[in-house]
Amino acid sequence: MSANTRKGFLLGLAATAIWGSVVMVPLLVPEFSPLQISVGRYLLYGLVSLIWLLPRRRRILPKTTPQVWLVLGWLSLLGNILFYTLLTTAVTRVGAAMTALIVGLTPVSISVAGYLKERNLPLSRLAPALVLGCLGILCTTAPALFGQDLAFGADQWLGLLGALGALVSWSAYAVANSGWLARFKQFSDSEWSLLLGFVTGLEALLLLPLALDGQSREVGAWLRFALGCGWNAVFASLVCNALWNRMSRLLPLTLSGQMILFETLFALIYCFIWEARWPGPSELLAAVLLGISVGRCVAVHR
């Protein structure tokens, strides 16, 4: 394994460890709507990005063009606000199990998209890793999915559409962001992350009137909301985007897509801690399959 591949793998591992925690926020603040959680997260993300961007504005802003701002606006909407709103909608309506099952297929869709775009290795060599990843995700979510009786009404169908939409939006974002990062070489990974955060904050500000509902809530609910949004804004957005952007420049798209499998694994671990229980046999098997899947994909890219 080359030094760049090893470094990219560790960066992706760190990013997914933090990203795995974002599914917990809707569970911590059920008093707030998906749009409110998303707008709160990205308002803070935009504010933090602006604070970091201001001292660097003379170095970063001259490198921007109208095309750069248009791309930033599209990527911010697709991979941040739209994705997290859809994800939160799914978690609150059909539960984390079904959401994880659908959104967990993102590595498959990204890897296939990477194969179609880059053609950097035969699909037959990539297939075992993809199959193992799908089996691991199925083992992770099947017990919870088939162990509950879901009567599908309009609300549940909305959640299902939200999960499918989150899958599509994040897959499209990952592929597009990787391509634009390769094109806009004048920006470092951290600079690109700051610009994405700033633009996302502006979009969240525009959505703020739609998120306000005038309802009164307890102080404890507002405190949890602030802590959850703060964590998501600083770590799951600013820090993770910088880590992921750097990883995207070190790893091919087919391998970077597989790294998202670890997000499912970390989310599962956090759920075990939250529920104060040990994983069952199927969940342990899922962890093994996910690990082998990513290991196999790393070996293919040596």
HELIX and SHEET records of a PDB file:
HELIX    1   1 ALA A    3  TRP A   19  1                                  17    
HELIX    2   2 MET A   24  LEU A   28  1                                   5    
HELIX    3   3 PRO A   34  LEU A   53  1                                  20    
HELIX    4   4 LEU A   54  ARG A   56  5                                   3    
HELIX    5   5 ARG A   57  ILE A   60  1                                   4    
HELIX    6   6 LEU A   61  LYS A   63  5                                   3    
HELIX    7   7 PRO A   66  SER A   76  1                                  11    
HELIX    8   8 LEU A   77  LEU A   82  3                                   6    
HELIX    9   9 PHE A   83  VAL A  103  1                                  21    
HELIX   10  10 THR A  106  GLU A  118  1                                  13    
HELIX   11  11 LEU A  123  PHE A  146  1                                  24    
HELIX   12  12 ALA A  154  ARG A  183  1                                  30    
HELIX   13  13 ASP A  189  ALA A  211  1                                  23    
HELIX   14  14 VAL A  219  TRP A  231  1                                  13    
HELIX   15  15 ASN A  232  VAL A  239  3                                   8    
HELIX   16  16 CYS A  240  LEU A  250  1                                  11    
HELIX   17  17 LEU A  253  MET A  259  1                                   7    
HELIX   18  18 LEU A  261  GLU A  275  1                                  15    
HELIX   19  19 PRO A  281  VAL A  300  1                                  20    
END                                                                             
